[in-house]
Amino acid sequence: MSTIPAELRFAESHEWAKQEGDLIVVGISDHAQEALGDVVFVELPEVGKVFAAPGDQAGVVESVKAASDIYSPVAGEVVEVNEALADGPEALNEAPYASWIFKVKPANTEDLGKLLDAAGYKALIGE
C-alpha cells in the first residue's frame, strides 16, 4: 500500500504536483515507481519547454521493467529540472515524494484544482 501525502495533487497518469510559491513542482507517485520497478534513467524536459495543456508529454522514466512517459499535470513553462536525477535516477524509487522531476510556472491557476486530491488518487489506484 502506497503512502499518499495529503498536501499533494495527482494526475490520473500518476504524476504528483505541489504548489511552491508561484511554481508547481512535479514528480511521480509512489504507486508509479512501485509499478515501474528499479528506475535506471530519467529523460528530463528542457528548461523553457512550454506545455500548452495539462497532459502534454514532459519526459520519460525508464526502469528495468519498462519505459513510461511523464506528463505535465499543468500547462505552463518548465523553469527548473532536477539535474541530480541524471546521476541518481534511483532517488525516484527511494523517495518518490521528495524527488521532484521538474518545476513549472503555470499558465493559469485552474489546472492544479482539476487534479485529484489524495483521497481521489487513493480511489483511482484501488487503495
C-alpha positions in Angstrom: 0.0 0.0 0.0 1.4 3.4 -1.0 1.7 6.4 1.2 -0.1 9.3 -0.3 0.7 12.8 1.1 -2.5 14.8 1.7 -0.9 18.1 0.5 -0.2 16.8 -3.0 -2.5 16.8 -6.1 -2.3 13.9 -8.6 -2.8 13.4 -12.3 -4.5 10.1 -13.4 -1.2 9.4 -15.2 0.4 9.1 -11.7 2.4 12.4 -11.6 2.1 14.4 -8.4 2.0 18.2 -8.2 2.7 20.6 -5.3 2.4 24.3 -5.3 5.5 26.1 -4.0 5.0 29.9 -4.3 4.2 30.6 -7.9 5.6 27.3 -9.2 4.3 23.8 -9.5 6.7 21.0 -8.5 6.2 17.7 -10.3 7.2 14.1 -9.6 5.9 10.6 -9.9 3.8 8.9 -7.3 4.9 6.0 -5.0 2.4 3.8 -6.8 4.1 4.7 -10.2 7.6 3.9 -9.0 6.5 0.6 -7.5 4.9 -0.4 -10.8 8.0 0.6 -12.7 10.5 -1.2 -10.6 14.1 0.0 -10.3 14.4 3.3 -12.2 17.6 3.5 -14.2 17.2 6.6 -16.4 15.1 9.8 -16.4 14.7 11.9 -19.5 14.1 15.4 -18.2 12.3 18.2 -20.1 14.3 21.2 -21.3 14.1 24.4 -19.3 12.0 26.7 -21.3 9.8 24.0 -22.7 6.1 25.1 -22.7 3.3 22.7 -22.1 0.2 24.0 -23.9 -2.2 21.9 -21.9 -2.2 19.5 -18.9 -1.2 16.1 -20.1 1.5 17.2 -22.6 4.5 14.8 -22.6 7.3 16.1 -20.4 9.9 13.3 -20.4 10.4 9.6 -19.9 11.2 7.4 -16.9 13.0 4.1 -17.7 13.2 1.2 -15.4 14.5 -2.4 -15.6 10.9 -3.4 -16.5 9.7 -0.7 -18.8 9.8 2.9 -20.1 7.0 5.2 -19.1 6.2 8.7 -20.3 6.0 11.5 -17.8 3.2 14.1 -18.4 2.9 17.6 -17.1 -0.1 17.9 -14.8 -0.5 21.6 -15.7 0.0 23.9 -18.6 3.0 26.2 -18.3 6.7 26.7 -18.8 9.5 24.5 -17.3 11.7 26.7 -15.2 13.9 24.1 -13.5 14.7 20.4 -13.8 16.2 18.1 -11.2 19.7 17.5 -12.7 20.6 15.2 -9.8 18.4 12.5 -11.4 20.9 12.2 -14.2 23.4 10.6 -11.9 20.9 9.2 -9.4 17.6 8.2 -11.0 17.1 5.7 -8.2 16.0 8.6 -6.0 12.6 8.3 -7.6 12.4 4.8 -6.0 13.9 5.7 -2.7 11.9 8.9 -2.0 9.2 9.5 -4.7 7.6 12.4 -2.9 10.9 14.1 -2.1 12.5 13.5 -5.6 10.9 16.0 -7.9 11.5 15.9 -11.6 10.7 19.4 -12.9 9.2 22.7 -11.9 6.6 24.6 -14.0 5.5 28.2 -13.9 1.8 27.5 -14.6 -0.1 29.3 -17.4 -3.1 29.5 -15.1 -4.1 28.7 -11.6 -7.1 26.5 -12.5 -5.2 23.4 -13.7 -4.0 22.4 -10.2 -7.5 22.4 -8.9 -8.6 20.0 -11.6 -6.2 17.3 -10.3 -7.1 14.5 -7.9 -6.7 15.1 -4.2 -5.1 12.3 -2.1 -8.5 10.6 -1.4 -9.3 10.7 -5.1 -5.9 9.3 -6.1 -6.2 6.6 -3.5 -9.6 5.6 -5.0 -8.0 5.7 -8.6 -5.3 3.2 -7.6 -7.7 1.0 -5.6 -6.3 1.6 -2.1 
